[in-house]
Structure formats: structure tokens, C-alpha cells
Amino acid sequence: MAAASLGSMGSKGRPRFYRIALIAGFLGLNAVFWYLAIKAIAFVGLLATL
């Protein structure tokens, strides 16, 4: 369904989709980074209590 709507948009709507994809990818990487950072902090805190 998404691919069909993308095809009908044509070249005019492509830059907007590219920008949305770029922002979504950046936010996804940000979320992964924060998740790993929180896990690392929790792990270090766990080691400190032992």
C-alpha cells in the first residue's frame, strides 16, 4: 500500500519522503544509542554494587 502511494506521488513528492526517511533514520539511531547508553550505565551500576 505504501509503495503504491509512493509511486503515484512521482518525482515531486520524493524529496519530502527522503527528508522524512532521513529524520526517521536519525531518530532511530538516536533511540538505539540512548538504549545502549542506559544499558551500559545500568551494567556499570550493577558492577559497582557487587
PDB file of all heavy atoms in Angstrom:
ATOM      1  N   MET A   1       0.830  -1.198   0.000  1.00  0.00           N
ATOM      2  CA  MET A   1       0.000   0.000   0.000  1.00  0.00           C
ATOM      3  C   MET A   1       0.870   1.255   0.000  1.00  0.00           C
ATOM      4  O   MET A   1       0.637   2.193  -0.741  1.00  0.00           O
ATOM      5  CB  MET A   1      -0.910  -0.004   1.226  1.00  0.00           C
ATOM      6  CG  MET A   1      -2.069   0.968   1.119  1.00  0.00           C
ATOM      7  SD  MET A   1      -3.253   0.736   2.445  1.00  0.00           S
ATOM      8  CE  MET A   1      -4.766   0.450   1.520  1.00  0.00           C
ATOM      9  N   ALA A   2       1.892   1.259   0.844  1.00  0.00           N
ATOM     10  CA  ALA A   2       2.785   2.420   0.921  1.00  0.00           C
ATOM     11  C   ALA A   2       3.555   2.598  -0.381  1.00  0.00           C
ATOM     12  O   ALA A   2       3.748   3.717  -0.830  1.00  0.00           O
ATOM     13  CB  ALA A   2       3.763   2.259   2.080  1.00  0.00           C
ATOM     14  N   ALA A   3       3.969   1.470  -0.988  1.00  0.00           N
ATOM     15  CA  ALA A   3       4.731   1.537  -2.239  1.00  0.00           C
ATOM     16  C   ALA A   3       3.866   2.107  -3.358  1.00  0.00           C
ATOM     17  O   ALA A   3       4.338   2.889  -4.174  1.00  0.00           O
ATOM     18  CB  ALA A   3       5.242   0.159  -2.610  1.00  0.00           C
ATOM     19  N   ALA A   4       2.569   1.749  -3.382  1.00  0.00           N
ATOM     20  CA  ALA A   4       1.663   2.235  -4.428  1.00  0.00           C
ATOM     21  C   ALA A   4       1.476   3.742  -4.313  1.00  0.00           C
ATOM     22  O   ALA A   4       1.507   4.464  -5.301  1.00  0.00           O
ATOM     23  CB  ALA A   4       0.324   1.523  -4.322  1.00  0.00           C
ATOM     24  N   SER A   5       1.293   4.243  -3.083  1.00  0.00           N
ATOM     25  CA  SER A   5       1.107   5.683  -2.888  1.00  0.00           C
ATOM     26  C   SER A   5       2.399   6.434  -3.209  1.00  0.00           C
ATOM     27  O   SER A   5       2.364   7.549  -3.721  1.00  0.00           O
ATOM     28  CB  SER A   5       0.664   5.971  -1.452  1.00  0.00           C
ATOM     29  OG  SER A   5       1.670   5.584  -0.539  1.00  0.00           O
ATOM     30  N   LEU A   6       3.539   5.796  -2.928  1.00  0.00           N
ATOM     31  CA  LEU A   6       4.826   6.415  -3.247  1.00  0.00           C
ATOM     32  C   LEU A   6       4.982   6.563  -4.756  1.00  0.00           C
ATOM     33  O   LEU A   6       5.415   7.593  -5.242  1.00  0.00           O
ATOM     34  CB  LEU A   6       5.968   5.542  -2.704  1.00  0.00           C
ATOM     35  CG  LEU A   6       6.698   6.065  -1.466  1.00  0.00           C
ATOM     36  CD1 LEU A   6       7.768   5.074  -1.039  1.00  0.00           C
ATOM     37  CD2 LEU A   6       7.312   7.428  -1.707  1.00  0.00           C
ATOM     38  N   GLY A   7       4.578   5.527  -5.500  1.00  0.00           N
ATOM     39  CA  GLY A   7       4.718   5.561  -6.951  1.00  0.00           C
ATOM     40  C   GLY A   7       3.835   6.630  -7.578  1.00  0.00           C
ATOM     41  O   GLY A   7       4.223   7.288  -8.531  1.00  0.00           O
ATOM     42  N   SER A   8       2.625   6.842  -7.009  1.00  0.00           N
ATOM     43  CA  SER A   8       1.701   7.818  -7.584  1.00  0.00           C
ATOM     44  C   SER A   8       2.142   9.248  -7.285  1.00  0.00           C
ATOM     45  O   SER A   8       1.766  10.176  -7.992  1.00  0.00           O
ATOM     46  CB  SER A   8       0.284   7.584  -7.047  1.00  0.00           C
ATOM     47  OG  SER A   8       0.234   7.773  -5.659  1.00  0.00           O
ATOM     48  N   MET A   9       2.913   9.435  -6.222  1.00  0.00           N
ATOM     49  CA  MET A   9       3.381  10.782  -5.870  1.00  0.00           C
ATOM     50  C   MET A   9       4.292  11.342  -6.955  1.00  0.00           C
ATOM     51  O   MET A   9       4.247  12.519  -7.252  1.00  0.00           O
ATOM     52  CB  MET A   9       4.143  10.759  -4.536  1.00  0.00           C
ATOM     53  CG  MET A   9       3.236  11.001  -3.328  1.00  0.00           C
ATOM     54  SD  MET A   9       4.137  11.599  -1.908  1.00  0.00           S
ATOM     55  CE  MET A   9       5.155  10.197  -1.542  1.00  0.00           C
ATOM     56  N   GLY A  10       5.121  10.488  -7.529  1.00  0.00           N
ATOM     57  CA  GLY A  10       6.011  10.946  -8.592  1.00  0.00           C
ATOM     58  C   GLY A  10       7.245  11.629  -8.038  1.00  0.00           C
ATOM     59  O   GLY A  10       7.556  11.531  -6.860  1.00  0.00           O
ATOM     60  N   SER A  11       7.964  12.339  -8.922  1.00  0.00           N
ATOM     61  CA  SER A  11       9.241  12.949  -8.548  1.00  0.00           C
ATOM     62  C   SER A  11       9.050  14.179  -7.664  1.00  0.00           C
ATOM     63  O   SER A  11       9.955  14.593  -6.966  1.00  0.00           O
ATOM     64  CB  SER A  11      10.023  13.351  -9.807  1.00  0.00           C
ATOM     65  OG  SER A  11       9.262  14.250 -10.583  1.00  0.00           O
ATOM     66  N   LYS A  12       7.860  14.773  -7.698  1.00  0.00           N
ATOM     67  CA  LYS A  12       7.625  15.992  -6.909  1.00  0.00           C
ATOM     68  C   LYS A  12       7.602  15.683  -5.409  1.00  0.00           C
ATOM     69  O   LYS A  12       8.095  16.458  -4.603  1.00  0.00           O
ATOM     70  CB  LYS A  12       6.296  16.634  -7.337  1.00  0.00           C
ATOM     71  CG  LYS A  12       6.107  18.025  -6.759  1.00  0.00           C
ATOM     72  CD  LYS A  12       4.808  18.660  -7.246  1.00  0.00           C
ATOM     73  CE  LYS A  12       4.907  19.125  -8.691  1.00  0.00           C
ATOM     74  NZ  LYS A  12       3.695  19.848  -9.107  1.00  0.00           N
ATOM     75  N   GLY A  13       7.019  14.523  -5.044  1.00  0.00           N
ATOM     76  CA  GLY A  13       6.900  14.184  -3.628  1.00  0.00           C
ATOM     77  C   GLY A  13       8.111  13.453  -3.075  1.00  0.00           C
ATOM     78  O   GLY A  13       8.159  13.167  -1.893  1.00  0.00           O
ATOM     79  N   ARG A  14       9.075  13.135  -3.917  1.00  0.00           N
ATOM     80  CA  ARG A  14      10.196  12.304  -3.475  1.00  0.00           C
ATOM     81  C   ARG A  14      11.110  13.008  -2.462  1.00  0.00           C
ATOM     82  O   ARG A  14      11.482  12.400  -1.465  1.00  0.00           O
ATOM     83  CB  ARG A  14      11.000  11.834  -4.686  1.00  0.00           C
ATOM     84  CG  ARG A  14      12.019  10.777  -4.333  1.00  0.00           C
ATOM     85  CD  ARG A  14      12.442   9.982  -5.545  1.00  0.00           C
ATOM     86  NE  ARG A  14      11.337   9.168  -6.070  1.00  0.00           N
ATOM     87  CZ  ARG A  14      11.447   8.373  -7.129  1.00  0.00           C
ATOM     88  NH1 ARG A  14      12.570   8.302  -7.787  1.00  0.00           N
ATOM     89  NH2 ARG A  14      10.431   7.657  -7.537  1.00  0.00           N
ATOM     90  N   PRO A  15      11.489  14.283  -2.663  1.00  0.00           N
ATOM     91  CA  PRO A  15      12.368  14.941  -1.687  1.00  0.00           C
ATOM     92  C   PRO A  15      11.767  14.986  -0.282  1.00  0.00           C
ATOM     93  O   PRO A  15      12.472  14.824   0.707  1.00  0.00           O
ATOM     94  CB  PRO A  15      12.530  16.350  -2.246  1.00  0.00           C
ATOM     95  CG  PRO A  15      12.315  16.192  -3.701  1.00  0.00           C
ATOM     96  CD  PRO A  15      11.265  15.114  -3.827  1.00  0.00           C
ATOM     97  N   ARG A  16      10.439  15.165  -0.206  1.00  0.00           N
ATOM     98  CA  ARG A  16       9.782  15.196   1.102  1.00  0.00           C
ATOM     99  C   ARG A  16       9.889  13.830   1.771  1.00  0.00           C
ATOM    100  O   ARG A  16      10.188  13.736   2.960  1.00  0.00           O
ATOM    101  CB  ARG A  16       8.318  15.595   0.917  1.00  0.00           C
ATOM    102  CG  ARG A  16       7.584  15.744   2.248  1.00  0.00           C
ATOM    103  CD  ARG A  16       6.106  16.037   2.004  1.00  0.00           C
ATOM    104  NE  ARG A  16       5.924  17.352   1.387  1.00  0.00           N
ATOM    105  CZ  ARG A  16       4.791  17.747   0.818  1.00  0.00           C
ATOM    106  NH1 ARG A  16       3.774  16.922   0.753  1.00  0.00           N
ATOM    107  NH2 ARG A  16       4.697  18.949   0.296  1.00  0.00           N
ATOM    108  N   PHE A  17       9.649  12.765   0.984  1.00  0.00           N
ATOM    109  CA  PHE A  17       9.752  11.410   1.531  1.00  0.00           C
ATOM    110  C   PHE A  17      11.187  11.124   1.968  1.00  0.00           C
ATOM    111  O   PHE A  17      11.419  10.516   3.007  1.00  0.00           O
ATOM    112  CB  PHE A  17       9.314  10.392   0.469  1.00  0.00           C
ATOM    113  CG  PHE A  17       9.598   8.966   0.868  1.00  0.00           C
ATOM    114  CD1 PHE A  17       8.814   8.345   1.823  1.00  0.00           C
ATOM    115  CD2 PHE A  17      10.650   8.269   0.310  1.00  0.00           C
ATOM    116  CE1 PHE A  17       9.073   7.041   2.211  1.00  0.00           C
ATOM    117  CE2 PHE A  17      10.916   6.965   0.695  1.00  0.00           C
ATOM    118  CZ  PHE A  17      10.126   6.349   1.637  1.00  0.00           C
ATOM    119  N   TYR A  18      12.153  11.604   1.173  1.00  0.00           N
ATOM    120  CA  TYR A  18      13.564  11.385   1.511  1.00  0.00           C
ATOM    121  C   TYR A  18      13.908  12.069   2.823  1.00  0.00           C
ATOM    122  O   TYR A  18      14.622  11.515   3.657  1.00  0.00           O
ATOM    123  CB  TYR A  18      14.439  11.928   0.374  1.00  0.00           C
ATOM    124  CG  TYR A  18      15.921  11.769   0.623  1.00  0.00           C
ATOM    125  CD1 TYR A  18      16.514  10.516   0.537  1.00  0.00           C
ATOM    126  CD2 TYR A  18      16.708  12.871   0.950  1.00  0.00           C
ATOM    127  CE1 TYR A  18      17.863  10.352   0.772  1.00  0.00           C
ATOM    128  CE2 TYR A  18      18.062  12.720   1.186  1.00  0.00           C
ATOM    129  CZ  TYR A  18      18.638  11.462   1.093  1.00  0.00           C
ATOM    130  OH  TYR A  18      19.971  11.318   1.328  1.00  0.00           O
ATOM    131  N   ARG A  19      13.388  13.283   3.010  1.00  0.00           N
ATOM    132  CA  ARG A  19      13.652  14.018   4.252  1.00  0.00           C
ATOM    133  C   ARG A  19      13.014  13.313   5.442  1.00  0.00           C
ATOM    134  O   ARG A  19      13.625  13.188   6.505  1.00  0.00           O
ATOM    135  CB  ARG A  19      13.092  15.442   4.123  1.00  0.00           C
ATOM    136  CG  ARG A  19      13.473  16.331   5.290  1.00  0.00           C
ATOM    137  CD  ARG A  19      12.914  17.730   5.104  1.00  0.00           C
ATOM    138  NE  ARG A  19      13.497  18.388   3.927  1.00  0.00           N
ATOM    139  CZ  ARG A  19      12.958  19.420   3.315  1.00  0.00           C
ATOM    140  NH1 ARG A  19      11.802  19.899   3.718  1.00  0.00           N
ATOM    141  NH2 ARG A  19      13.564  19.968   2.277  1.00  0.00           N
ATOM    142  N   ILE A  20      11.789  12.800   5.264  1.00  0.00           N
ATOM    143  CA  ILE A  20      11.113  12.064   6.340  1.00  0.00           C
ATOM    144  C   ILE A  20      11.898  10.800   6.695  1.00  0.00           C
ATOM    145  O   ILE A  20      12.095  10.479   7.866  1.00  0.00           O
ATOM    146  CB  ILE A  20       9.668  11.723   5.921  1.00  0.00           C
ATOM    147  CG1 ILE A  20       8.823  13.003   5.884  1.00  0.00           C
ATOM    148  CG2 ILE A  20       9.035  10.713   6.870  1.00  0.00           C
ATOM    149  CD1 ILE A  20       7.471  12.814   5.236  1.00  0.00           C
ATOM    150  N   ALA A  21      12.382  10.099   5.657  1.00  0.00           N
ATOM    151  CA  ALA A  21      13.152   8.876   5.890  1.00  0.00           C
ATOM    152  C   ALA A  21      14.452   9.193   6.613  1.00  0.00           C
ATOM    153  O   ALA A  21      14.889   8.456   7.499  1.00  0.00           O
ATOM    154  CB  ALA A  21      13.444   8.185   4.559  1.00  0.00           C
ATOM    155  N   LEU A  22      15.069  10.311   6.245  1.00  0.00           N
ATOM    156  CA  LEU A  22      16.323  10.720   6.870  1.00  0.00           C
ATOM    157  C   LEU A  22      16.106  11.032   8.351  1.00  0.00           C
ATOM    158  O   LEU A  22      16.861  10.585   9.212  1.00  0.00           O
ATOM    159  CB  LEU A  22      16.869  11.962   6.139  1.00  0.00           C
ATOM    160  CG  LEU A  22      18.367  12.238   6.288  1.00  0.00           C
ATOM    161  CD1 LEU A  22      19.167  11.183   5.534  1.00  0.00           C
ATOM    162  CD2 LEU A  22      18.699  13.617   5.734  1.00  0.00           C
ATOM    163  N   ILE A  23      15.041  11.776   8.643  1.00  0.00           N
ATOM    164  CA  ILE A  23      14.724  12.129  10.036  1.00  0.00           C
ATOM    165  C   ILE A  23      14.381  10.877  10.843  1.00  0.00           C
ATOM    166  O   ILE A  23      14.827  10.716  11.980  1.00  0.00           O
ATOM    167  CB  ILE A  23      13.571  13.152  10.067  1.00  0.00           C
ATOM    168  CG1 ILE A  23      14.056  14.500   9.508  1.00  0.00           C
ATOM    169  CG2 ILE A  23      13.040  13.337  11.489  1.00  0.00           C
ATOM    170  CD1 ILE A  23      12.948  15.490   9.243  1.00  0.00           C
ATOM    171  N   ALA A  24      13.603   9.981  10.223  1.00  0.00           N
ATOM    172  CA  ALA A  24      13.219   8.748  10.911  1.00  0.00           C
ATOM    173  C   ALA A  24      14.448   7.894  11.207  1.00  0.00           C
ATOM    174  O   ALA A  24      14.577   7.329  12.296  1.00  0.00           O
ATOM    175  CB  ALA A  24      12.222   7.967  10.056  1.00  0.00           C
ATOM    176  N   GLY A  25      15.374   7.814  10.249  1.00  0.00           N
ATOM    177  CA  GLY A  25      16.603   7.059  10.464  1.00  0.00           C
ATOM    178  C   GLY A  25      17.454   7.668  11.562  1.00  0.00           C
ATOM    179  O   GLY A  25      18.018   6.960  12.390  1.00  0.00           O
ATOM    180  N   PHE A  26      17.530   9.010  11.583  1.00  0.00           N
ATOM    181  CA  PHE A  26      18.308   9.701  12.608  1.00  0.00           C
ATOM    182  C   PHE A  26      17.712   9.464  13.988  1.00  0.00           C
ATOM    183  O   PHE A  26      18.427   9.164  14.943  1.00  0.00           O
ATOM    184  CB  PHE A  26      18.336  11.206  12.299  1.00  0.00           C
ATOM    185  CG  PHE A  26      19.059  12.014  13.341  1.00  0.00           C
ATOM    186  CD1 PHE A  26      20.437  11.952  13.446  1.00  0.00           C
ATOM    187  CD2 PHE A  26      18.353  12.829  14.215  1.00  0.00           C
ATOM    188  CE1 PHE A  26      21.101  12.685  14.405  1.00  0.00           C
ATOM    189  CE2 PHE A  26      19.013  13.566  15.181  1.00  0.00           C
ATOM    190  CZ  PHE A  26      20.392  13.499  15.269  1.00  0.00           C
ATOM    191  N   LEU A  27      16.383   9.547  14.090  1.00  0.00           N
ATOM    192  CA  LEU A  27      15.722   9.313  15.374  1.00  0.00           C
ATOM    193  C   LEU A  27      15.896   7.862  15.808  1.00  0.00           C
ATOM    194  O   LEU A  27      16.071   7.588  17.001  1.00  0.00           O
ATOM    195  CB  LEU A  27      14.233   9.654  15.261  1.00  0.00           C
ATOM    196  CG  LEU A  27      13.912  11.149  15.166  1.00  0.00           C
ATOM    197  CD1 LEU A  27      12.410  11.352  14.974  1.00  0.00           C
ATOM    198  CD2 LEU A  27      14.392  11.908  16.387  1.00  0.00           C
ATOM    199  N   GLY A  28      15.871   6.942  14.839  1.00  0.00           N
ATOM    200  CA  GLY A  28      16.066   5.535  15.161  1.00  0.00           C
ATOM    201  C   GLY A  28      17.458   5.278  15.714  1.00  0.00           C
ATOM    202  O   GLY A  28      17.618   4.582  16.713  1.00  0.00           O
ATOM    203  N   LEU A  29      18.469   5.868  15.078  1.00  0.00           N
ATOM    204  CA  LEU A  29      19.845   5.727  15.562  1.00  0.00           C
ATOM    205  C   LEU A  29      19.982   6.349  16.945  1.00  0.00           C
ATOM    206  O   LEU A  29      20.661   5.811  17.814  1.00  0.00           O
ATOM    207  CB  LEU A  29      20.814   6.412  14.586  1.00  0.00           C
ATOM    208  CG  LEU A  29      21.156   5.615  13.323  1.00  0.00           C
ATOM    209  CD1 LEU A  29      21.996   6.467  12.374  1.00  0.00           C
ATOM    210  CD2 LEU A  29      21.902   4.335  13.666  1.00  0.00           C
ATOM    211  N   ASN A  30      19.331   7.497  17.142  1.00  0.00           N
ATOM    212  CA  ASN A  30      19.359   8.167  18.436  1.00  0.00           C
ATOM    213  C   ASN A  30      18.764   7.268  19.514  1.00  0.00           C
ATOM    214  O   ASN A  30      19.315   7.148  20.606  1.00  0.00           O
ATOM    215  CB  ASN A  30      18.552   9.472  18.344  1.00  0.00           C
ATOM    216  CG  ASN A  30      19.381  10.670  18.789  1.00  0.00           C
ATOM    217  OD1 ASN A  30      20.549  10.544  19.105  1.00  0.00           O
ATOM    218  ND2 ASN A  30      18.758  11.818  18.804  1.00  0.00           N
ATOM    219  N   ALA A  31      17.626   6.642  19.205  1.00  0.00           N
ATOM    220  CA  ALA A  31      16.963   5.766  20.164  1.00  0.00           C
ATOM    221  C   ALA A  31      17.850   4.576  20.512  1.00  0.00           C
ATOM    222  O   ALA A  31      17.963   4.197  21.677  1.00  0.00           O
ATOM    223  CB  ALA A  31      15.628   5.291  19.593  1.00  0.00           C
ATOM    224  N   VAL A  32      18.501   3.989  19.503  1.00  0.00           N
ATOM    225  CA  VAL A  32      19.399   2.850  19.740  1.00  0.00           C
ATOM    226  C   VAL A  32      20.575   3.273  20.604  1.00  0.00           C
ATOM    227  O   VAL A  32      20.970   2.574  21.542  1.00  0.00           O
ATOM    228  CB  VAL A  32      19.894   2.264  18.394  1.00  0.00           C
ATOM    229  CG1 VAL A  32      21.038   1.278  18.613  1.00  0.00           C
ATOM    230  CG2 VAL A  32      18.745   1.588  17.658  1.00  0.00           C
ATOM    231  N   PHE A  33      21.135   4.474  20.315  1.00  0.00           N
ATOM    232  CA  PHE A  33      22.268   4.967  21.094  1.00  0.00           C
ATOM    233  C   PHE A  33      21.884   5.167  22.559  1.00  0.00           C
ATOM    234  O   PHE A  33      22.610   4.748  23.459  1.00  0.00           O
ATOM    235  CB  PHE A  33      22.761   6.296  20.501  1.00  0.00           C
ATOM    236  CG  PHE A  33      23.779   6.981  21.362  1.00  0.00           C
ATOM    237  CD1 PHE A  33      25.080   6.523  21.397  1.00  0.00           C
ATOM    238  CD2 PHE A  33      23.420   8.065  22.145  1.00  0.00           C
ATOM    239  CE1 PHE A  33      26.028   7.150  22.197  1.00  0.00           C
ATOM    240  CE2 PHE A  33      24.359   8.692  22.951  1.00  0.00           C
ATOM    241  CZ  PHE A  33      25.659   8.229  22.975  1.00  0.00           C
ATOM    242  N   TRP A  34      20.729   5.796  22.797  1.00  0.00           N
ATOM    243  CA  TRP A  34      20.300   6.037  24.180  1.00  0.00           C
ATOM    244  C   TRP A  34      19.991   4.725  24.887  1.00  0.00           C
ATOM    245  O   TRP A  34      20.275   4.563  26.076  1.00  0.00           O
ATOM    246  CB  TRP A  34      19.086   6.965  24.202  1.00  0.00           C
ATOM    247  CG  TRP A  34      19.496   8.398  24.062  1.00  0.00           C
ATOM    248  CD1 TRP A  34      19.224   9.226  23.017  1.00  0.00           C
ATOM    249  CD2 TRP A  34      20.280   9.166  24.981  1.00  0.00           C
ATOM    250  NE1 TRP A  34      19.798  10.453  23.241  1.00  0.00           N
ATOM    251  CE2 TRP A  34      20.446  10.451  24.430  1.00  0.00           C
ATOM    252  CE3 TRP A  34      20.870   8.876  26.223  1.00  0.00           C
ATOM    253  CZ2 TRP A  34      21.170  11.452  25.080  1.00  0.00           C
ATOM    254  CZ3 TRP A  34      21.587   9.874  26.869  1.00  0.00           C
ATOM    255  CH2 TRP A  34      21.731  11.133  26.311  1.00  0.00           C
ATOM    256  N   TYR A  35      19.405   3.752  24.165  1.00  0.00           N
ATOM    257  CA  TYR A  35      19.111   2.450  24.760  1.00  0.00           C
ATOM    258  C   TYR A  35      20.406   1.771  25.210  1.00  0.00           C
ATOM    259  O   TYR A  35      20.507   1.280  26.343  1.00  0.00           O
ATOM    260  CB  TYR A  35      18.369   1.591  23.740  1.00  0.00           C
ATOM    261  CG  TYR A  35      18.149   0.167  24.189  1.00  0.00           C
ATOM    262  CD1 TYR A  35      17.187  -0.123  25.140  1.00  0.00           C
ATOM    263  CD2 TYR A  35      18.907  -0.872  23.652  1.00  0.00           C
ATOM    264  CE1 TYR A  35      16.968  -1.426  25.555  1.00  0.00           C
ATOM    265  CE2 TYR A  35      18.701  -2.177  24.064  1.00  0.00           C
ATOM    266  CZ  TYR A  35      17.732  -2.455  25.012  1.00  0.00           C
ATOM    267  OH  TYR A  35      17.538  -3.735  25.417  1.00  0.00           O
ATOM    268  N   LEU A  36      21.428   1.778  24.332  1.00  0.00           N
ATOM    269  CA  LEU A  36      22.705   1.161  24.681  1.00  0.00           C
ATOM    270  C   LEU A  36      23.384   1.905  25.824  1.00  0.00           C
ATOM    271  O   LEU A  36      23.988   1.288  26.708  1.00  0.00           O
ATOM    272  CB  LEU A  36      23.622   1.140  23.451  1.00  0.00           C
ATOM    273  CG  LEU A  36      23.202   0.170  22.345  1.00  0.00           C
ATOM    274  CD1 LEU A  36      24.107   0.333  21.129  1.00  0.00           C
ATOM    275  CD2 LEU A  36      23.231  -1.260  22.846  1.00  0.00           C
ATOM    276  N   ALA A  37      23.280   3.240  25.816  1.00  0.00           N
ATOM    277  CA  ALA A  37      23.900   4.039  26.877  1.00  0.00           C
ATOM    278  C   ALA A  37      23.262   3.728  28.226  1.00  0.00           C
ATOM    279  O   ALA A  37      23.957   3.557  29.232  1.00  0.00           O
ATOM    280  CB  ALA A  37      23.767   5.531  26.556  1.00  0.00           C
ATOM    281  N   ILE A  38      21.930   3.620  28.256  1.00  0.00           N
ATOM    282  CA  ILE A  38      21.229   3.312  29.508  1.00  0.00           C
ATOM    283  C   ILE A  38      21.580   1.909  29.989  1.00  0.00           C
ATOM    284  O   ILE A  38      21.790   1.691  31.192  1.00  0.00           O
ATOM    285  CB  ILE A  38      19.708   3.486  29.300  1.00  0.00           C
ATOM    286  CG1 ILE A  38      19.370   4.972  29.139  1.00  0.00           C
ATOM    287  CG2 ILE A  38      18.920   2.887  30.463  1.00  0.00           C
ATOM    288  CD1 ILE A  38      17.982   5.234  28.614  1.00  0.00           C
ATOM    289  N   LYS A  39      21.671   0.952  29.049  1.00  0.00           N
ATOM    290  CA  LYS A  39      22.046  -0.408  29.426  1.00  0.00           C
ATOM    291  C   LYS A  39      23.464  -0.436  30.006  1.00  0.00           C
ATOM    292  O   LYS A  39      23.720  -1.119  30.992  1.00  0.00           O
ATOM    293  CB  LYS A  39      21.978  -1.328  28.197  1.00  0.00           C
ATOM    294  CG  LYS A  39      20.570  -1.557  27.699  1.00  0.00           C
ATOM    295  CD  LYS A  39      19.842  -2.618  28.494  1.00  0.00           C
ATOM    296  CE  LYS A  39      20.145  -3.986  27.950  1.00  0.00           C
ATOM    297  NZ  LYS A  39      19.265  -5.024  28.556  1.00  0.00           N
ATOM    298  N   ALA A  40      24.372   0.334  29.397  1.00  0.00           N
ATOM    299  CA  ALA A  40      25.761   0.372  29.877  1.00  0.00           C
ATOM    300  C   ALA A  40      25.830   0.987  31.271  1.00  0.00           C
ATOM    301  O   ALA A  40      26.537   0.485  32.145  1.00  0.00           O
ATOM    302  CB  ALA A  40      26.617   1.168  28.898  1.00  0.00           C
ATOM    303  N   ILE A  41      25.077   2.067  31.491  1.00  0.00           N
ATOM    304  CA  ILE A  41      25.066   2.724  32.808  1.00  0.00           C
ATOM    305  C   ILE A  41      24.495   1.779  33.861  1.00  0.00           C
ATOM    306  O   ILE A  41      25.025   1.677  34.981  1.00  0.00           O
ATOM    307  CB  ILE A  41      24.258   4.035  32.728  1.00  0.00           C
ATOM    308  CG1 ILE A  41      25.029   5.074  31.895  1.00  0.00           C
ATOM    309  CG2 ILE A  41      23.964   4.581  34.121  1.00  0.00           C
ATOM    310  CD1 ILE A  41      24.193   6.271  31.494  1.00  0.00           C
ATOM    311  N   ALA A  42      23.438   1.056  33.504  1.00  0.00           N
ATOM    312  CA  ALA A  42      22.832   0.102  34.438  1.00  0.00           C
ATOM    313  C   ALA A  42      23.806  -1.025  34.759  1.00  0.00           C
ATOM    314  O   ALA A  42      23.908  -1.468  35.902  1.00  0.00           O
ATOM    315  CB  ALA A  42      21.543  -0.458  33.840  1.00  0.00           C
ATOM    316  N   PHE A  43      24.543  -1.483  33.745  1.00  0.00           N
ATOM    317  CA  PHE A  43      25.509  -2.559  33.944  1.00  0.00           C
ATOM    318  C   PHE A  43      26.643  -2.108  34.855  1.00  0.00           C
ATOM    319  O   PHE A  43      27.051  -2.833  35.764  1.00  0.00           O
ATOM    320  CB  PHE A  43      26.059  -2.996  32.575  1.00  0.00           C
ATOM    321  CG  PHE A  43      27.020  -4.149  32.660  1.00  0.00           C
ATOM    322  CD1 PHE A  43      26.561  -5.407  33.003  1.00  0.00           C
ATOM    323  CD2 PHE A  43      28.359  -3.976  32.404  1.00  0.00           C
ATOM    324  CE1 PHE A  43      27.426  -6.474  33.088  1.00  0.00           C
ATOM    325  CE2 PHE A  43      29.245  -5.040  32.474  1.00  0.00           C
ATOM    326  CZ  PHE A  43      28.776  -6.298  32.826  1.00  0.00           C
ATOM    327  N   VAL A  44      27.145  -0.891  34.634  1.00  0.00           N
ATOM    328  CA  VAL A  44      28.209  -0.359  35.482  1.00  0.00           C
ATOM    329  C   VAL A  44      27.708  -0.172  36.910  1.00  0.00           C
ATOM    330  O   VAL A  44      28.409  -0.485  37.876  1.00  0.00           O
ATOM    331  CB  VAL A  44      28.733   0.988  34.897  1.00  0.00           C
ATOM    332  CG1 VAL A  44      29.636   1.710  35.906  1.00  0.00           C
ATOM    333  CG2 VAL A  44      29.481   0.733  33.597  1.00  0.00           C
ATOM    334  N   GLY A  45      26.470   0.295  37.054  1.00  0.00           N
ATOM    335  CA  GLY A  45      25.884   0.440  38.382  1.00  0.00           C
ATOM    336  C   GLY A  45      25.748  -0.905  39.082  1.00  0.00           C
ATOM    337  O   GLY A  45      25.976  -1.014  40.291  1.00  0.00           O
ATOM    338  N   LEU A  46      25.391  -1.933  38.328  1.00  0.00           N
ATOM    339  CA  LEU A  46      25.260  -3.277  38.893  1.00  0.00           C
ATOM    340  C   LEU A  46      26.626  -3.786  39.352  1.00  0.00           C
ATOM    341  O   LEU A  46      26.758  -4.374  40.429  1.00  0.00           O
ATOM    342  CB  LEU A  46      24.674  -4.211  37.823  1.00  0.00           C
ATOM    343  CG  LEU A  46      24.256  -5.602  38.315  1.00  0.00           C
ATOM    344  CD1 LEU A  46      22.975  -5.468  39.155  1.00  0.00           C
ATOM    345  CD2 LEU A  46      24.004  -6.524  37.140  1.00  0.00           C
ATOM    346  N   LEU A  47      27.674  -3.537  38.548  1.00  0.00           N
ATOM    347  CA  LEU A  47      29.030  -3.953  38.924  1.00  0.00           C
ATOM    348  C   LEU A  47      29.490  -3.221  40.185  1.00  0.00           C
ATOM    349  O   LEU A  47      30.169  -3.815  41.027  1.00  0.00           O
ATOM    350  CB  LEU A  47      30.001  -3.654  37.775  1.00  0.00           C
ATOM    351  CG  LEU A  47      29.954  -4.633  36.600  1.00  0.00           C
ATOM    352  CD1 LEU A  47      30.958  -4.189  35.528  1.00  0.00           C
ATOM    353  CD2 LEU A  47      30.271  -6.061  37.041  1.00  0.00           C
ATOM    354  N   ALA A  48      29.097  -1.960  40.293  1.00  0.00           N
ATOM    355  CA  ALA A  48      29.535  -1.155  41.445  1.00  0.00           C
ATOM    356  C   ALA A  48      28.925  -1.686  42.747  1.00  0.00           C
ATOM    357  O   ALA A  48      29.534  -1.570  43.806  1.00  0.00           O
ATOM    358  CB  ALA A  48      29.152   0.304  41.238  1.00  0.00           C
ATOM    359  N   THR A  49      27.712  -2.253  42.661  1.00  0.00           N
ATOM    360  CA  THR A  49      27.044  -2.731  43.877  1.00  0.00           C
ATOM    361  C   THR A  49      27.590  -4.080  44.327  1.00  0.00           C
ATOM    362  O   THR A  49      27.428  -4.454  45.476  1.00  0.00           O
ATOM    363  CB  THR A  49      25.528  -2.852  43.651  1.00  0.00           C
ATOM    364  OG1 THR A  49      25.298  -3.747  42.554  1.00  0.00           O
ATOM    365  CG2 THR A  49      24.906  -1.511  43.343  1.00  0.00           C
ATOM    366  N   LEU A  50      28.250  -4.822  43.436  1.00  0.00           N
ATOM    367  CA  LEU A  50      28.764  -6.154  43.783  1.00  0.00           C
ATOM    368  C   LEU A  50      30.007  -6.059  44.667  1.00  0.00           C
ATOM    369  O   LEU A  50      30.810  -5.159  44.483  1.00  0.00           O
ATOM    370  CB  LEU A  50      29.104  -6.935  42.505  1.00  0.00           C
ATOM    371  CG  LEU A  50      27.875  -7.363  41.685  1.00  0.00           C
ATOM    372  CD1 LEU A  50      28.330  -8.000  40.371  1.00  0.00           C
ATOM    373  CD2 LEU A  50      27.029  -8.353  42.471  1.00  0.00           C
TER     374      LEU A  50
END
